[in-house]
Structures are given as C-alpha cells and as structure tokens.
C-alpha cells in the first residue's frame, strides 16, 4: 500500500472494496472522503449484459436530470437566417452556419453540446470525423437535430443528458458535483438508473445491469447493490 497517496490511504480506510452499498450509503461514504482542491464530479459506471456488436442490443437515450450537472453547459448551434437570432436569444454560446463549420474544422471545440437545424445536417456531415469520436454529433433521436432550436437549448441547459453504451457495454455518466446535497445526488442518480433500465433492448433476457459503481473524479469506485 506504500505507493498510495496519503489521501487515498485515508479513503481506503473509509469503505470496503468487497461490499456492495445502497446508493444512499455509497453517497454518504463519498461525502466523507478527504476533499481535493476542486469540486469533483460524481459519476455512475454501468456494465451492461449486452453484446455491443449486436445491432438490436444498442443502448442509447436521453434523460433530464432534475438538478442539472452543476456546470455551465456550452452550446454550439448550427443554423441559418432567422434561427440564428432565436438561438442567441435562447442562450447558445456559439451560433453560425458555414462560418462555424469552418471554425470547428480548424480545431475550435470549446463547447459541450451541439444542436443543429435539419437543413444544416448535410454541411455538418463534413465534421463527422471531428464531432463523432467526441460524441458531439447531433442526432434527431437525441433531440439535437430539430427545428425547435429554442426548446432544445433550454433542455440541454437545464440538465438534459444523452447516454450511449460503448464498445465494452459500459455507460459512464456524471450525476452532479460532490458539493451537491445528498438528496440532489440521489435524485439525479435514480433518474439515470431508471432511464437506462427503460432503454433495455427486448432481445436482452435476465439481468440487464451486470454491475454498477459510483465514484468521484479522484476517488475509487464503490459497488452499488442492484
């Protein structure tokens, strides 16, 4: 154990790696861990009983967290004409059409969510290699390709998140900040757990969530009892 930092040695004393905790107890433990210099993000890590290669077992969806994520969500909107004015008024940080596409193609990526008007999607496909790997490509399914730009901006600003299983059948999502009250973290976490359970593909039989753990940015994972 000598290679562990002093802080991590303290953390390890506070919980049992082998135990499975209720969500309530796991959050209690996390809030007792020694603090670091910044407000850590609290994360849920799902391991799903799916075959990620099977097209009928893709897991994706969206949900709105009742208490948001505790961080400013920077929105880039690709649209033209009258819509640009509406997007700016609705609070989007970056708005444009081909000028914004050009800026992003040159490396500008200071945003967290991309929303696009349907008539921009053909031009936006040029950015597939840039936005795709970062999970930023807008899709109609996630509600980020839409004519109702104002509502889409409002939703992502107020805590709408998107989830998608990765190639290992995992989903990793933030449920808020460590400074949040326990009640807020529990409500956000329950919202996410429910949304993922609802996204269970019909071809998956038996237990859908193989394992679930809760962690902070700098902390270890605590197993959650399912």
C-alpha positions as CSV (number, residue, x, y, z in Angstrom):
1,X,0.0,0.0,0.0
2,X,3.0,2.3,0.3
3,X,2.6,3.6,-3.3
4,X,-0.8,5.1,-2.4
5,X,-1.0,8.8,-1.6
6,X,-1.8,9.8,2.0
7,X,-5.3,10.9,0.8
8,X,-6.0,7.6,-0.9
9,X,-4.9,5.7,2.2
10,X,-7.5,7.7,4.2
11,X,-10.1,7.0,1.5
12,X,-9.4,3.2,1.5
13,X,-9.9,3.1,5.3
14,X,-13.4,4.6,4.9
15,X,-15.0,1.8,2.9
16,X,-14.8,-1.8,2.0
17,X,-13.9,-2.7,-1.6
18,X,-15.7,-6.0,-1.4
19,X,-19.0,-4.7,-0.1
20,X,-22.0,-3.6,-2.2
21,X,-23.6,-0.4,-0.9
22,X,-27.1,1.1,-1.3
23,X,-27.0,4.3,-3.3
24,X,-27.7,6.2,-0.1
25,X,-24.7,4.6,1.8
26,X,-22.4,5.0,-1.2
27,X,-23.0,8.7,-1.4
28,X,-22.6,9.0,2.4
29,X,-19.2,7.4,2.0
30,X,-18.1,9.6,-0.9
31,X,-19.0,12.7,1.0
32,X,-16.7,11.6,3.9
33,X,-13.7,11.1,1.7
34,X,-10.9,13.7,2.2
35,X,-11.5,16.7,-0.2
36,X,-9.3,17.7,-3.1
37,X,-8.7,21.2,-4.3
38,X,-11.6,21.3,-6.8
39,X,-15.3,20.3,-6.8
40,X,-15.1,16.7,-8.0
41,X,-17.7,15.2,-10.4
42,X,-19.7,12.3,-9.0
43,X,-20.0,9.5,-11.6
44,X,-22.1,6.3,-12.2
45,X,-20.5,3.5,-14.1
46,X,-22.7,0.8,-15.6
47,X,-21.6,-2.5,-17.0
48,X,-24.4,-3.9,-19.1
49,X,-25.2,-7.5,-20.1
50,X,-25.4,-6.7,-23.8
51,X,-23.5,-7.8,-26.9
52,X,-22.2,-4.4,-28.1
53,X,-21.7,-5.8,-31.6
54,X,-25.4,-6.8,-32.0
55,X,-27.3,-4.0,-33.7
56,X,-30.5,-5.0,-31.8
57,X,-28.7,-4.5,-28.5
58,X,-27.6,-0.9,-28.9
59,X,-28.4,1.1,-25.8
60,X,-28.9,4.8,-26.1
61,X,-31.3,7.6,-25.0
62,X,-31.6,10.8,-23.1
63,X,-33.0,12.0,-19.8
64,X,-33.3,15.3,-18.0
65,X,-31.6,15.4,-14.6
66,X,-33.8,17.2,-12.1
67,X,-30.9,19.1,-10.6
68,X,-28.6,19.5,-13.6
69,X,-24.9,18.7,-13.6
70,X,-23.6,21.7,-11.6
71,X,-21.6,23.0,-14.5
72,X,-22.2,25.6,-17.3
73,X,-23.2,23.7,-20.5
74,X,-21.7,25.5,-23.5
75,X,-23.9,25.0,-26.6
76,X,-22.9,25.4,-30.3
77,X,-25.8,25.8,-32.7
78,X,-25.6,25.3,-36.4
79,X,-28.4,27.1,-38.2
80,X,-29.2,29.9,-40.7
81,X,-31.1,33.1,-41.0
82,X,-33.9,33.9,-38.5
83,X,-33.0,30.9,-36.4
84,X,-29.6,32.3,-35.6
85,X,-31.2,35.2,-33.7
86,X,-33.5,32.8,-31.8
87,X,-30.6,30.6,-30.8
88,X,-28.6,33.6,-29.5
89,X,-31.6,34.8,-27.5
90,X,-32.2,31.3,-26.1
91,X,-28.6,31.4,-24.6
92,X,-26.4,29.5,-27.1
93,X,-22.8,30.4,-26.7
94,X,-21.8,29.8,-30.4
95,X,-24.2,30.2,-33.3
96,X,-23.5,30.1,-37.0
97,X,-23.7,28.1,-40.3
98,X,-20.8,27.5,-42.7
99,X,-18.6,30.1,-40.8
100,X,-18.9,28.0,-37.6
101,X,-18.4,24.7,-39.5
102,X,-15.1,26.3,-40.9
103,X,-14.1,27.3,-37.4
104,X,-14.7,23.8,-35.9
105,X,-12.9,22.1,-38.8
106,X,-9.8,24.2,-37.9
107,X,-9.9,22.9,-34.3
108,X,-12.3,25.0,-32.3
109,X,-14.1,22.7,-29.8
110,X,-14.9,24.9,-26.8
111,X,-18.4,23.6,-26.4
112,X,-20.2,20.6,-24.7
113,X,-23.3,20.1,-26.8
114,X,-24.1,20.6,-30.5
115,X,-27.6,21.4,-31.8
116,X,-28.4,21.7,-35.5
117,X,-31.3,22.7,-37.7
118,X,-32.2,19.8,-40.1
119,X,-31.2,21.9,-43.2
120,X,-27.6,22.1,-41.8
121,X,-27.0,18.3,-41.5
122,X,-25.7,17.9,-45.0
123,X,-23.0,20.5,-44.5
124,X,-22.4,19.3,-40.9
125,X,-21.5,15.8,-42.1
126,X,-18.1,17.3,-43.1
127,X,-17.4,17.5,-39.3
128,X,-18.2,13.8,-38.7
129,X,-14.6,12.9,-38.1
130,X,-14.2,15.7,-35.6
131,X,-17.5,15.6,-33.7
132,X,-18.3,11.8,-34.0
133,X,-15.5,10.4,-31.8
134,X,-16.2,13.0,-29.2
135,X,-19.9,12.1,-29.0
136,X,-20.9,15.6,-30.2
137,X,-22.6,14.8,-33.5
138,X,-26.2,15.9,-33.2
139,X,-29.0,13.3,-33.9
140,X,-32.8,13.6,-34.3
141,X,-33.1,10.7,-31.8
142,X,-31.3,12.7,-29.1
143,X,-33.5,15.8,-29.9
144,X,-30.4,17.7,-31.0
145,X,-31.4,17.9,-34.7
146,X,-34.6,20.0,-34.6
147,X,-36.5,23.0,-35.9
148,X,-37.4,23.8,-32.3
149,X,-33.9,25.2,-31.6
150,X,-35.0,27.3,-28.6
151,X,-36.5,24.3,-26.7
152,X,-33.5,22.1,-27.4
153,X,-31.2,24.8,-26.0
154,X,-33.4,25.1,-22.9
155,X,-33.4,21.4,-22.3
156,X,-29.6,20.9,-22.5
157,X,-29.0,24.0,-20.4
158,X,-31.4,22.7,-17.7
159,X,-29.7,19.2,-17.4
160,X,-30.7,17.1,-20.4
161,X,-28.0,14.4,-20.9
162,X,-27.5,11.8,-23.6
163,X,-26.2,8.2,-22.9
164,X,-24.9,5.5,-25.2
165,X,-23.3,2.2,-24.4
166,X,-19.6,2.0,-25.5
167,X,-17.9,-1.0,-27.3
168,X,-17.3,-2.7,-23.9
169,X,-21.0,-2.5,-23.0
170,X,-20.3,0.3,-20.5
171,X,-22.0,3.6,-19.8
172,X,-20.3,6.3,-17.7
173,X,-22.3,9.3,-16.6
174,X,-21.9,12.3,-14.3
175,X,-24.7,12.7,-11.7
176,X,-23.5,16.1,-10.4
177,X,-20.9,17.6,-8.2
178,X,-19.6,16.5,-4.9
179,X,-20.8,19.8,-3.4
180,X,-24.4,18.8,-4.2
181,X,-26.6,17.7,-1.3
182,X,-27.1,14.0,-0.8
183,X,-30.7,14.3,-1.8
184,X,-29.9,16.0,-5.2
185,X,-27.2,13.4,-6.0
186,X,-29.7,10.5,-5.2
187,X,-32.5,12.0,-7.3
188,X,-30.2,12.6,-10.3
189,X,-28.7,9.1,-9.9
190,X,-32.1,7.5,-9.7
191,X,-33.2,9.3,-12.8
192,X,-30.3,7.9,-14.7
193,X,-30.7,4.4,-13.4
194,X,-34.4,4.5,-14.4
195,X,-33.7,5.9,-17.9
196,X,-31.1,3.2,-18.6
197,X,-33.4,0.4,-17.3
198,X,-36.1,1.7,-19.7
199,X,-33.6,1.6,-22.6
200,X,-33.2,-2.2,-22.1
201,X,-33.3,-3.9,-25.5
202,X,-36.1,-6.5,-25.8
203,X,-33.6,-9.1,-27.0
204,X,-31.7,-8.9,-23.7
205,X,-33.1,-11.5,-21.2
206,X,-32.4,-11.7,-17.5
207,X,-30.4,-9.1,-15.6
208,X,-29.6,-6.1,-17.8
209,X,-27.2,-4.2,-15.5
210,X,-24.3,-6.6,-14.6
211,X,-22.6,-4.2,-12.3
212,X,-22.9,-0.6,-11.1
213,X,-20.5,1.6,-9.2
214,X,-20.3,5.2,-8.0
215,X,-17.1,7.2,-7.9
216,X,-15.7,10.8,-7.8
217,X,-13.2,12.2,-10.2
218,X,-10.2,11.4,-7.9
219,X,-11.8,8.6,-5.8
220,X,-12.2,4.8,-6.1
221,X,-15.4,3.1,-7.3
222,X,-17.9,1.9,-4.7
223,X,-20.1,-1.1,-5.8
224,X,-23.8,-0.4,-5.7
225,X,-26.1,-3.2,-4.7
226,X,-28.5,-3.9,-7.6
